[in-house]
Amino acid sequence: MTGEYPNFKDIKVHWTKFHTLIVMVITFSVILFLINQAKSKPITLTQYLNVAGLYLDFWGVIIASLKTPYYGAFFDAGKIEIERQKVESKYLNIGMILIFIGMLLQVLSTLNNFLT
């Protein structure tokens, strides 16, 4: 930062190459798993729900872990810091919702397994 006040629209979370690498490896692994399972035997609803739940959990954790950079101390009574916290909170909430949906799918998978 050059010492100028950042605009509120410029306060964003940082998506790094490491995040991209993790997403690519996990996505590739899930696709390979589903292809491998489909070749050997039919994939059951329980497996679909379980894999979908785990995949959503994974995305939720990635999104919840995104952080904004620290912009420094300015004489603005903390407005930049408050906006930075709002942006981080938004992504944390989105991530937690995805984790909740993923866990719900895993519960449905387990219940489906008991009912069949």
C-alpha positions in Angstrom: 0.0 0.0 0.0 1.3 3.4 -0.9 -0.1 5.2 2.1 -3.3 6.3 0.3 -6.7 5.3 1.6 -7.9 2.2 -0.1 -11.4 2.4 -1.6 -14.0 0.1 0.0 -14.6 -1.6 -3.3 -10.9 -2.6 -3.3 -11.1 -4.5 -0.1 -11.4 -8.1 -1.2 -10.2 -11.5 0.0 -7.1 -12.9 -1.6 -7.4 -16.1 -3.6 -3.9 -17.5 -3.9 -2.2 -20.0 -6.2 -2.2 -22.4 -3.2 -6.0 -22.2 -3.0 -6.3 -23.0 -6.7 -3.9 -25.9 -6.4 -5.9 -27.4 -3.5 -9.2 -27.0 -5.4 -7.8 -28.6 -8.5 -6.3 -31.6 -6.7 -9.4 -32.3 -4.7 -11.7 -31.8 -7.7 -9.6 -34.1 -9.8 -9.5 -36.7 -7.0 -13.3 -36.6 -6.6 -13.9 -37.0 -10.4 -11.4 -39.9 -10.5 -13.1 -41.6 -7.6 -16.5 -41.3 -9.1 -15.3 -42.6 -12.5 -13.4 -45.5 -10.8 -16.5 -46.4 -8.7 -18.8 -46.2 -11.7 -16.6 -48.7 -13.7 -16.6 -51.3 -10.9 -20.2 -51.1 -9.8 -23.2 -48.8 -9.9 -22.9 -45.8 -7.6 -25.6 -45.7 -5.0 -27.4 -42.7 -3.7 -25.6 -43.0 -0.4 -22.2 -42.7 -2.1 -23.4 -39.7 -4.2 -24.7 -37.9 -1.1 -21.6 -38.7 0.9 -19.2 -37.5 -1.8 -21.3 -34.4 -2.5 -21.3 -33.6 1.2 -17.6 -34.0 1.6 -17.0 -31.9 -1.5 -19.2 -29.1 -0.2 -17.5 -29.3 3.2 -14.2 -28.9 1.4 -15.4 -25.8 -0.5 -16.8 -24.4 2.7 -13.5 -24.7 4.5 -11.6 -23.1 1.5 -14.0 -20.2 1.3 -14.2 -19.7 5.1 -10.4 -19.5 5.2 -10.1 -16.6 2.7 -8.7 -13.5 4.4 -8.3 -9.9 3.4 -4.9 -8.2 3.6 -4.1 -5.8 6.4 -4.1 -2.3 4.8 -2.3 -0.5 7.6 -3.3 2.1 10.1 -5.1 5.2 8.8 -6.7 8.2 10.6 -10.2 7.1 9.6 -11.5 6.0 13.0 -11.2 2.3 11.9 -13.6 2.5 8.9 -11.2 0.5 6.7 -10.7 -2.1 9.4 -14.4 -2.4 9.9 -15.0 -2.9 6.2 -12.2 -5.4 6.1 -13.9 -7.4 8.9 -17.3 -7.2 7.1 -15.8 -8.7 3.9 -14.0 -11.5 5.9 -17.3 -12.2 7.8 -19.2 -12.5 4.6 -16.9 -15.1 3.3 -16.8 -16.9 6.6 -20.6 -17.1 6.6 -20.8 -18.4 3.1 -18.2 -21.0 4.0 -20.1 -22.1 7.1 -23.3 -22.4 5.1 -21.6 -24.7 2.6 -20.2 -26.7 5.5 -23.7 -27.0 7.0 -25.2 -28.2 3.7 -22.3 -30.7 3.2 -22.8 -32.1 6.7 -26.6 -32.3 6.0 -25.9 -34.3 2.9 -23.7 -36.6 4.8 -26.4 -37.1 7.5 -28.9 -37.9 4.7 -26.4 -40.4 3.3 -26.1 -42.1 6.6 -29.9 -42.2 7.1 -30.3 -43.5 3.6 -27.8 -46.2 4.4 -29.8 -47.3 7.5 -33.1 -47.2 5.7 -32.0 -49.4 2.8 
